[in-house]
């Protein structure tokens, strides 16, 4: 099923919006750019959880 059929929400960005954010991130010398910005806090939580899991596994 193509993604065009999915309902769009907070974590979706159009190609135009994503393409506009990439040069801006490069100009700001960012190593990582989350587009749309809602992905930033979401990925922070995922990294935090992953770190706790890996520490528990002692990897």
PQR file with spaces between the fields and no chain letter, atoms N, CA, C, O and H, PARSE charges and radii, in Angstrom:
ATOM       1  N    UNK     1       0.845   -1.178    0.000 -0.4000 1.5000
ATOM       2  CA   UNK     1       0.000    0.000    0.000 -0.0000 2.0000
ATOM       3  C    UNK     1       0.894    1.245    0.000  0.5500 1.7000
ATOM       4  O    UNK     1       1.741    1.389    0.882 -0.5500 1.4000
ATOM       5  N    UNK     2       0.723    2.125   -0.951 -0.4000 1.5000
ATOM       6  CA   UNK     2       1.542    3.342   -0.970 -0.0000 2.0000
ATOM       7  C    UNK     2       1.197    4.277    0.186  0.5500 1.7000
ATOM       8  O    UNK     2       0.060    4.315    0.655 -0.5500 1.4000
ATOM       9  H    UNK     2       0.035    2.008   -1.667  0.4000 1.0000
ATOM      10  N    UNK     3       2.180    5.014    0.627 -0.4000 1.5000
ATOM      11  CA   UNK     3       1.967    5.902    1.766 -0.0000 2.0000
ATOM      12  C    UNK     3       1.029    7.055    1.446  0.5500 1.7000
ATOM      13  O    UNK     3       0.519    7.700    2.362 -0.5500 1.4000
ATOM      14  H    UNK     3       3.104    4.984    0.246  0.4000 1.0000
ATOM      15  N    UNK     4       0.792    7.329    0.178 -0.4000 1.5000
ATOM      16  CA   UNK     4      -0.123    8.409   -0.185 -0.0000 2.0000
ATOM      17  C    UNK     4      -1.527    8.134    0.366  0.5500 1.7000
ATOM      18  O    UNK     4      -2.298    9.067    0.590 -0.5500 1.4000
ATOM      19  H    UNK     4       1.207    6.805   -0.566  0.4000 1.0000
ATOM      20  N    UNK     5      -1.858    6.863    0.583 -0.4000 1.5000
ATOM      21  CA   UNK     5      -3.188    6.496    1.076 -0.0000 2.0000
ATOM      22  C    UNK     5      -3.293    6.585    2.602  0.5500 1.7000
ATOM      23  O    UNK     5      -4.399    6.516    3.138 -0.5500 1.4000
ATOM      24  H    UNK     5      -1.232    6.105    0.401  0.4000 1.0000
ATOM      25  N    UNK     6      -2.181    6.734    3.307 -0.4000 1.5000
ATOM      26  CA   UNK     6      -2.207    6.795    4.766 -0.0000 2.0000
ATOM      27  C    UNK     6      -2.790    8.132    5.235  0.5500 1.7000
ATOM      28  O    UNK     6      -2.587    9.161    4.590 -0.5500 1.4000
ATOM      29  H    UNK     6      -1.282    6.790    2.871  0.4000 1.0000
ATOM      30  N    UNK     7      -3.511    8.113    6.356 -0.4000 1.5000
ATOM      31  CA   UNK     7      -3.953    9.399    6.912 -0.0000 2.0000
ATOM      32  C    UNK     7      -2.738   10.159    7.452  0.5500 1.7000
ATOM      33  O    UNK     7      -1.870    9.571    8.097 -0.5500 1.4000
ATOM      34  H    UNK     7      -3.675    7.277    6.880  0.4000 1.0000
ATOM      35  N    UNK     8      -2.684   11.444    7.189 -0.4000 1.5000
ATOM      36  CA   UNK     8      -1.533   12.253    7.600 -0.0000 2.0000
ATOM      37  C    UNK     8      -1.753   12.824    8.993  0.5500 1.7000
ATOM      38  O    UNK     8      -2.880   13.128    9.384 -0.5500 1.4000
ATOM      39  H    UNK     8      -3.390   11.921    6.665  0.4000 1.0000
ATOM      40  N    UNK     9      -0.665   12.965    9.732 -0.4000 1.5000
ATOM      41  CA   UNK     9      -0.756   13.477   11.087 -0.0000 2.0000
ATOM      42  C    UNK     9       0.467   14.285   11.456  0.5500 1.7000
ATOM      43  O    UNK     9       1.152   14.837   10.595 -0.5500 1.4000
ATOM      44  H    UNK     9       0.251   12.718    9.414  0.4000 1.0000
ATOM      45  N    UNK    10       0.727   14.344   12.740 -0.4000 1.5000
ATOM      46  CA   UNK    10       1.793   15.173   13.296 -0.0000 2.0000
ATOM      47  C    UNK    10       3.183   14.782   12.783  0.5500 1.7000
ATOM      48  O    UNK    10       4.049   15.645   12.639 -0.5500 1.4000
ATOM      49  H    UNK    10       0.170   13.896   13.439  0.4000 1.0000
ATOM      50  N    UNK    11       3.403   13.510   12.509 -0.4000 1.5000
ATOM      51  CA   UNK    11       4.734   13.028   12.143 -0.0000 2.0000
ATOM      52  C    UNK    11       4.948   12.916   10.630  0.5500 1.7000
ATOM      53  O    UNK    11       5.920   12.303   10.188 -0.5500 1.4000
ATOM      54  H    UNK    11       2.700   12.809   12.626  0.4000 1.0000
ATOM      55  N    UNK    12       4.070   13.488    9.852 -0.4000 1.5000
ATOM      56  CA   UNK    12       4.184   13.447    8.402 -0.0000 2.0000
ATOM      57  C    UNK    12       4.599   14.814    7.883  0.5500 1.7000
ATOM      58  O    UNK    12       4.180   15.845    8.409 -0.5500 1.4000
ATOM      59  H    UNK    12       3.280   13.985   10.211  0.4000 1.0000
ATOM      60  N    UNK    13       5.423   14.809    6.850 -0.4000 1.5000
ATOM      61  CA   UNK    13       5.820   16.063    6.202 -0.0000 2.0000
ATOM      62  C    UNK    13       5.716   15.872    4.692  0.5500 1.7000
ATOM      63  O    UNK    13       5.990   14.792    4.169 -0.5500 1.4000
ATOM      64  H    UNK    13       5.763   13.972    6.423  0.4000 1.0000
ATOM      65  N    UNK    14       5.324   16.913    4.019 -0.4000 1.5000
ATOM      66  CA   UNK    14       5.281   16.855    2.560 -0.0000 2.0000
ATOM      67  C    UNK    14       6.721   16.872    2.036  0.5500 1.7000
ATOM      68  O    UNK    14       7.650   17.260    2.744 -0.5500 1.4000
ATOM      69  H    UNK    14       5.101   17.790    4.443  0.4000 1.0000
ATOM      70  N    UNK    15       6.880   16.448    0.794 -0.4000 1.5000
ATOM      71  CA   UNK    15       8.209   16.465    0.176 -0.0000 2.0000
ATOM      72  C    UNK    15       8.737   17.894    0.111  0.5500 1.7000
ATOM      73  O    UNK    15       9.929   18.127    0.308 -0.5500 1.4000
ATOM      74  H    UNK    15       6.125   16.133    0.219  0.4000 1.0000
ATOM      75  N    UNK    16       7.863   18.837   -0.162 -0.4000 1.5000
ATOM      76  CA   UNK    16       8.272   20.250   -0.257 -0.0000 2.0000
ATOM      77  C    UNK    16       8.782   20.748    1.088  0.5500 1.7000
ATOM      78  O    UNK    16       9.809   21.424    1.158 -0.5500 1.4000
ATOM      79  H    UNK    16       6.894   18.647   -0.322  0.4000 1.0000
ATOM      80  N    UNK    17       8.062   20.413    2.155 -0.4000 1.5000
ATOM      81  CA   UNK    17       8.466   20.861    3.496 -0.0000 2.0000
ATOM      82  C    UNK    17       9.784   20.201    3.916  0.5500 1.7000
ATOM      83  O    UNK    17      10.650   20.845    4.508 -0.5500 1.4000
ATOM      84  H    UNK    17       7.228   19.864    2.098  0.4000 1.0000
ATOM      85  N    UNK    18       9.921   18.922    3.606 -0.4000 1.5000
ATOM      86  CA   UNK    18      11.164   18.225    3.931 -0.0000 2.0000
ATOM      87  C    UNK    18      12.342   18.784    3.150  0.5500 1.7000
ATOM      88  O    UNK    18      13.430   18.973    3.693 -0.5500 1.4000
ATOM      89  H    UNK    18       9.218   18.398    3.126  0.4000 1.0000
ATOM      90  N    UNK    19      12.112   19.046    1.871 -0.4000 1.5000
ATOM      91  CA   UNK    19      13.180   19.584    1.028 -0.0000 2.0000
ATOM      92  C    UNK    19      13.586   20.982    1.481  0.5500 1.7000
ATOM      93  O    UNK    19      14.751   21.356    1.348 -0.5500 1.4000
ATOM      94  H    UNK    19      11.228   18.892    1.429  0.4000 1.0000
ATOM      95  N    UNK    20      12.661   21.746    2.005 -0.4000 1.5000
ATOM      96  CA   UNK    20      12.985   23.085    2.492 -0.0000 2.0000
ATOM      97  C    UNK    20      13.775   23.014    3.800  0.5500 1.7000
ATOM      98  O    UNK    20      14.589   23.897    4.072 -0.5500 1.4000
ATOM      99  H    UNK    20      11.715   21.442    2.113  0.4000 1.0000
ATOM     100  N    UNK    21      13.553   21.994    4.601 -0.4000 1.5000
ATOM     101  CA   UNK    21      14.232   21.877    5.886 -0.0000 2.0000
ATOM     102  C    UNK    21      15.671   21.411    5.783  0.5500 1.7000
ATOM     103  O    UNK    21      16.476   21.711    6.665 -0.5500 1.4000
ATOM     104  H    UNK    21      12.892   21.277    4.380  0.4000 1.0000
ATOM     105  N    UNK    22      16.011   20.693    4.739 -0.4000 1.5000
ATOM     106  CA   UNK    22      17.366   20.149    4.601 -0.0000 2.0000
ATOM     107  C    UNK    22      18.409   21.256    4.434  0.5500 1.7000
ATOM     108  O    UNK    22      19.391   21.265    5.177 -0.5500 1.4000
ATOM     109  H    UNK    22      15.357   20.449    4.023  0.4000 1.0000
ATOM     110  N    UNK    23      18.242   22.188    3.494 -0.4000 1.5000
ATOM     111  CA   UNK    23      19.242   23.266    3.393 -0.0000 2.0000
ATOM     112  C    UNK    23      19.322   24.122    4.666  0.5500 1.7000
ATOM     113  O    UNK    23      20.395   24.601    5.035 -0.5500 1.4000
ATOM     114  H    UNK    23      17.445   22.180    2.891  0.4000 1.0000
ATOM     115  N    UNK    24      18.184   24.303    5.323 -0.4000 1.5000
ATOM     116  CA   UNK    24      18.180   25.078    6.575 -0.0000 2.0000
ATOM     117  C    UNK    24      19.029   24.367    7.630  0.5500 1.7000
ATOM     118  O    UNK    24      19.793   25.010    8.349 -0.5500 1.4000
ATOM     119  H    UNK    24      17.313   23.914    5.023  0.4000 1.0000
ATOM     120  N    UNK    25      18.896   23.045    7.723 -0.4000 1.5000
ATOM     121  CA   UNK    25      19.706   22.284    8.684 -0.0000 2.0000
ATOM     122  C    UNK    25      21.182   22.356    8.331  0.5500 1.7000
ATOM     123  O    UNK    25      22.030   22.450    9.219 -0.5500 1.4000
ATOM     124  H    UNK    25      18.275   22.523    7.138  0.4000 1.0000
ATOM     125  N    UNK    26      21.495   22.313    7.051 -0.4000 1.5000
ATOM     126  CA   UNK    26      22.894   22.425    6.613 -0.0000 2.0000
ATOM     127  C    UNK    26      23.448   23.809    6.972  0.5500 1.7000
ATOM     128  O    UNK    26      24.566   23.920    7.475 -0.5500 1.4000
ATOM     129  H    UNK    26      20.806   22.237    6.330  0.4000 1.0000
ATOM     130  N    UNK    27      22.666   24.861    6.712 -0.4000 1.5000
ATOM     131  CA   UNK    27      23.098   26.223    7.045 -0.0000 2.0000
ATOM     132  C    UNK    27      23.331   26.388    8.543  0.5500 1.7000
ATOM     133  O    UNK    27      24.229   27.119    8.960 -0.5500 1.4000
ATOM     134  H    UNK    27      21.758   24.771    6.303  0.4000 1.0000
ATOM     135  N    UNK    28      22.519   25.707    9.349 -0.4000 1.5000
ATOM     136  CA   UNK    28      22.661   25.777   10.808 -0.0000 2.0000
ATOM     137  C    UNK    28      23.724   24.805   11.328  0.5500 1.7000
ATOM     138  O    UNK    28      23.948   24.701   12.534 -0.5500 1.4000
ATOM     139  H    UNK    28      21.789   25.113    9.010  0.4000 1.0000
ATOM     140  N    UNK    29      24.379   24.089   10.392 -0.4000 1.5000
ATOM     141  CA   UNK    29      25.449   23.134   10.710 -0.0000 2.0000
ATOM     142  C    UNK    29      24.992   22.060   11.701  0.5500 1.7000
ATOM     143  O    UNK    29      25.736   21.666   12.599 -0.5500 1.4000
ATOM     144  H    UNK    29      24.197   24.174    9.412  0.4000 1.0000
ATOM     145  N    UNK    30      23.767   21.603   11.519 -0.4000 1.5000
ATOM     146  CA   UNK    30      23.253   20.537   12.374 -0.0000 2.0000
ATOM     147  C    UNK    30      23.678   19.187   11.828  0.5500 1.7000
ATOM     148  O    UNK    30      23.678   18.979   10.615 -0.5500 1.4000
ATOM     149  H    UNK    30      23.162   21.923   10.790  0.4000 1.0000
ATOM     150  N    UNK    31      24.037   18.272   12.709 -0.4000 1.5000
ATOM     151  CA   UNK    31      24.390   16.916   12.289 -0.0000 2.0000
ATOM     152  C    UNK    31      23.145   16.088   11.987  0.5500 1.7000
ATOM     153  O    UNK    31      23.167   15.209   11.126 -0.5500 1.4000
ATOM     154  H    UNK    31      24.037   18.441   13.695  0.4000 1.0000
ATOM     155  N    UNK    32      22.066   16.377   12.700 -0.4000 1.5000
ATOM     156  CA   UNK    32      20.819   15.626   12.548 -0.0000 2.0000
ATOM     157  C    UNK    32      19.683   16.630   12.406  0.5500 1.7000
ATOM     158  O    UNK    32      19.636   17.631   13.120 -0.5500 1.4000
ATOM     159  H    UNK    32      22.048   17.091   13.400  0.4000 1.0000
ATOM     160  N    UNK    33      18.779   16.360   11.491 -0.4000 1.5000
ATOM     161  CA   UNK    33      17.599   17.211   11.317 -0.0000 2.0000
ATOM     162  C    UNK    33      16.365   16.330   11.332  0.5500 1.7000
ATOM     163  O    UNK    33      16.238   15.420   10.512 -0.5500 1.4000
ATOM     164  H    UNK    33      18.817   15.546   10.911  0.4000 1.0000
ATOM     165  N    UNK    34      15.469   16.590   12.245 -0.4000 1.5000
ATOM     166  CA   UNK    34      14.206   15.865   12.304 -0.0000 2.0000
ATOM     167  C    UNK    34      13.141   16.708   11.626  0.5500 1.7000
ATOM     168  O    UNK    34      12.847   17.827   12.047 -0.5500 1.4000
ATOM     169  H    UNK    34      15.572   17.328   12.911  0.4000 1.0000
ATOM     170  N    UNK    35      12.577   16.154   10.580 -0.4000 1.5000
ATOM     171  CA   UNK    35      11.553   16.854    9.810 -0.0000 2.0000
ATOM     172  C    UNK    35      10.319   15.964    9.713  0.5500 1.7000
ATOM     173  O    UNK    35      10.412   14.862    9.174 -0.5500 1.4000
ATOM     174  H    UNK    35      12.816   15.245   10.239  0.4000 1.0000
ATOM     175  N    UNK    36       9.203   16.389   10.201 -0.4000 1.5000
ATOM     176  CA   UNK    36       8.913   17.609   10.933 -0.0000 2.0000
ATOM     177  C    UNK    36       9.524   17.581   12.330  0.5500 1.7000
ATOM     178  O    UNK    36       9.960   16.535   12.812 -0.5500 1.4000
ATOM     179  H    UNK    36       9.128   17.285   10.639  0.4000 1.0000
ATOM     180  N    UNK    37       9.546   18.727   12.960 -0.4000 1.5000
ATOM     181  CA   UNK    37      10.211   18.888   14.257 -0.0000 2.0000
ATOM     182  C    UNK    37       9.626   18.003   15.353  0.5500 1.7000
ATOM     183  O    UNK    37      10.293   17.765   16.360 -0.5500 1.4000
ATOM     184  H    UNK    37       9.191   19.576   12.568  0.4000 1.0000
ATOM     185  N    UNK    38       8.417   17.516   15.190 -0.4000 1.5000
ATOM     186  CA   UNK    38       7.804   16.637   16.196 -0.0000 2.0000
ATOM     187  C    UNK    38       8.631   15.373   16.409  0.5500 1.7000
ATOM     188  O    UNK    38       8.534   14.744   17.462 -0.5500 1.4000
ATOM     189  H    UNK    38       7.875   17.709   14.372  0.4000 1.0000
ATOM     190  N    UNK    39       9.439   14.996   15.427 -0.4000 1.5000
ATOM     191  CA   UNK    39      10.283   13.809   15.567 -0.0000 2.0000
ATOM     192  C    UNK    39      11.408   14.005   16.584  0.5500 1.7000
ATOM     193  O    UNK    39      11.904   13.023   17.136 -0.5500 1.4000
ATOM     194  H    UNK    39       9.518   15.507   14.571  0.4000 1.0000
ATOM     195  N    UNK    40      11.821   15.238   16.844 -0.4000 1.5000
ATOM     196  CA   UNK    40      12.908   15.505   17.793 -0.0000 2.0000
ATOM     197  C    UNK    40      12.624   14.953   19.179  0.5500 1.7000
ATOM     198  O    UNK    40      13.396   14.130   19.669 -0.5500 1.4000
ATOM     199  H    UNK    40      11.418   16.036   16.396  0.4000 1.0000
ATOM     200  N    UNK    41      11.534   15.377   19.839 -0.4000 1.5000
ATOM     201  CA   UNK    41      11.222   14.829   21.163 -0.0000 2.0000
ATOM     202  C    UNK    41      10.923   13.327   21.125  0.5500 1.7000
ATOM     203  O    UNK    41      11.263   12.598   22.057 -0.5500 1.4000
ATOM     204  H    UNK    41      10.906   16.046   19.441  0.4000 1.0000
ATOM     205  N    UNK    42      10.287   12.875   20.048 -0.4000 1.5000
ATOM     206  CA   UNK    42       9.983   11.443   19.932 -0.0000 2.0000
ATOM     207  C    UNK    42      11.270   10.625   19.888  0.5500 1.7000
ATOM     208  O    UNK    42      11.369    9.591   20.549 -0.5500 1.4000
ATOM     209  H    UNK    42      10.011   13.467   19.291  0.4000 1.0000
ATOM     210  N    UNK    43      12.245   11.073   19.124 -0.4000 1.5000
ATOM     211  CA   UNK    43      13.507   10.335   19.021 -0.0000 2.0000
ATOM     212  C    UNK    43      14.317   10.438   20.305  0.5500 1.7000
ATOM     213  O    UNK    43      15.061    9.514   20.633 -0.5500 1.4000
ATOM     214  H    UNK    43      12.165   11.913   18.588  0.4000 1.0000
ATOM     215  N    UNK    44      14.190   11.539   21.040 -0.4000 1.5000
ATOM     216  CA   UNK    44      14.869   11.661   22.329 -0.0000 2.0000
ATOM     217  C    UNK    44      14.362   10.570   23.274  0.5500 1.7000
ATOM     218  O    UNK    44      15.153    9.930   23.968 -0.5500 1.4000
ATOM     219  H    UNK    44      13.586   12.290   20.774  0.4000 1.0000
ATOM     220  N    UNK    45      13.060   10.363   23.300 -0.4000 1.5000
ATOM     221  CA   UNK    45      12.468    9.326   24.159 -0.0000 2.0000
ATOM     222  C    UNK    45      12.922    7.950   23.710  0.5500 1.7000
ATOM     223  O    UNK    45      13.266    7.113   24.544 -0.5500 1.4000
ATOM     224  H    UNK    45      12.418   10.883   22.737  0.4000 1.0000
ATOM     225  N    UNK    46      12.929    7.699   22.406 -0.4000 1.5000
ATOM     226  CA   UNK    46      13.367    6.394   21.894 -0.0000 2.0000
ATOM     227  C    UNK    46      14.821    6.137   22.256  0.5500 1.7000
ATOM     228  O    UNK    46      15.166    5.033   22.679 -0.5500 1.4000
ATOM     229  H    UNK    46      12.650    8.379   21.728  0.4000 1.0000
ATOM     230  N    UNK    47      15.685    7.145   22.096 -0.4000 1.5000
ATOM     231  CA   UNK    47      17.104    6.966   22.457 -0.0000 2.0000
ATOM     232  C    UNK    47      17.260    6.688   23.940  0.5500 1.7000
ATOM     233  O    UNK    47      18.077    5.854   24.329 -0.5500 1.4000
ATOM     234  H    UNK    47      15.406    8.042   21.753  0.4000 1.0000
ATOM     235  N    UNK    48      16.489    7.376   24.776 -0.4000 1.5000
ATOM     236  CA   UNK    48      16.548    7.182   26.214 -0.0000 2.0000
ATOM     237  C    UNK    48      16.158    5.748   26.585  0.5500 1.7000
ATOM     238  O    UNK    48      16.832    5.102   27.386 -0.5500 1.4000
ATOM     239  H    UNK    48      15.826    8.054   24.459  0.4000 1.0000
ATOM     240  N    UNK    49      15.081    5.266   26.004 -0.4000 1.5000
ATOM     241  CA   UNK    49      14.628    3.893   26.275 -0.0000 2.0000
ATOM     242  C    UNK    49      15.662    2.888   25.780  0.5500 1.7000
ATOM     243  O    UNK    49      15.987    1.931   26.482 -0.5500 1.4000
ATOM     244  H    UNK    49      14.532    5.791   25.353  0.4000 1.0000
ATOM     245  N    UNK    50      16.176    3.101   24.579 -0.4000 1.5000
ATOM     246  CA   UNK    50      17.165    2.184   24.021 -0.0000 2.0000
ATOM     247  C    UNK    50      18.420    2.129   24.890  0.5500 1.7000
ATOM     248  O    UNK    50      18.979    1.054   25.109 -0.5500 1.4000
ATOM     249  H    UNK    50      15.912    3.879   24.008  0.4000 1.0000
ATOM     250  N    UNK    51      18.858    3.275   25.380 -0.4000 1.5000
ATOM     251  CA   UNK    51      20.042    3.303   26.231 -0.0000 2.0000
ATOM     252  C    UNK    51      19.822    2.469   27.495  0.5500 1.7000
ATOM     253  O    UNK    51      20.712    1.726   27.908 -0.5500 1.4000
ATOM     254  H    UNK    51      18.404    4.148   25.202  0.4000 1.0000
ATOM     255  N    UNK    52      18.659    2.585   28.100 -0.4000 1.5000
ATOM     256  CA   UNK    52      18.355    1.820   29.311 -0.0000 2.0000
ATOM     257  C    UNK    52      18.331    0.324   29.017  0.5500 1.7000
ATOM     258  O    UNK    52      18.822   -0.473   29.816 -0.5500 1.4000
ATOM     259  H    UNK    52      17.936    3.188   27.764  0.4000 1.0000
ATOM     260  N    UNK    53      17.769   -0.057   27.885 -0.4000 1.5000
ATOM     261  CA   UNK    53      17.716   -1.471   27.507 -0.0000 2.0000
ATOM     262  C    UNK    53      19.126   -2.005   27.280  0.5500 1.7000
ATOM     263  O    UNK    53      19.457   -3.086   27.766 -0.5500 1.4000
ATOM     264  H    UNK    53      17.370    0.591   27.236  0.4000 1.0000
ATOM     265  N    UNK    54      19.962   -1.268   26.553 -0.4000 1.5000
ATOM     266  CA   UNK    54      21.315   -1.728   26.281 -0.0000 2.0000
ATOM     267  C    UNK    54      22.154   -1.819   27.551  0.5500 1.7000
ATOM     268  O    UNK    54      22.964   -2.735   27.694 -0.5500 1.4000
ATOM     269  H    UNK    54      19.694   -0.389   26.159  0.4000 1.0000
ATOM     270  N    UNK    55      21.967   -0.879   28.471 -0.4000 1.5000
ATOM     271  CA   UNK    55      22.700   -0.959   29.746 -0.0000 2.0000
ATOM     272  C    UNK    55      22.268   -2.196   30.526  0.5500 1.7000
ATOM     273  O    UNK    55      23.094   -2.859   31.152 -0.5500 1.4000
ATOM     274  H    UNK    55      21.309   -0.135   28.354  0.4000 1.0000
ATOM     275  N    UNK    56      20.997   -2.499   30.488 -0.4000 1.5000
ATOM     276  CA   UNK    56      20.498   -3.670   31.188 -0.0000 2.0000
ATOM     277  C    UNK    56      21.041   -4.955   30.569  0.5500 1.7000
ATOM     278  O    UNK    56      21.299   -5.928   31.277 -0.5500 1.4000
ATOM     279  H    UNK    56      20.325   -1.961   29.979  0.4000 1.0000
ATOM     280  N    UNK    57      21.215   -4.958   29.247 -0.4000 1.5000
ATOM     281  CA   UNK    57      21.761   -6.129   28.552 -0.0000 2.0000
ATOM     282  C    UNK    57      23.290   -6.179   28.646  0.5500 1.7000
ATOM     283  O    UNK    57      23.909   -7.182   28.291 -0.5500 1.4000
ATOM     284  H    UNK    57      21.006   -4.167   28.671  0.4000 1.0000
ATOM     285  N    UNK    58      23.890   -5.087   29.128 -0.4000 1.5000
ATOM     286  CA   UNK    58      25.352   -4.954   29.249 -0.0000 2.0000
ATOM     287  C    UNK    58      26.055   -5.138   27.920  0.5500 1.7000
ATOM     288  O    UNK    58      27.032   -5.880   27.817 -0.5500 1.4000
ATOM     289  H    UNK    58      23.387   -4.273   29.417  0.4000 1.0000
ATOM     290  N    UNK    59      25.549   -4.457   26.903 -0.4000 1.5000
ATOM     291  CA   UNK    59      26.169   -4.508   25.571 -0.0000 2.0000
ATOM     292  C    UNK    59      27.057   -3.309   25.361  0.5500 1.7000
ATOM     293  O    UNK    59      27.667   -3.171   24.300 -0.5500 1.4000
ATOM     294  H    UNK    59      24.756   -3.854   26.986  0.4000 1.0000
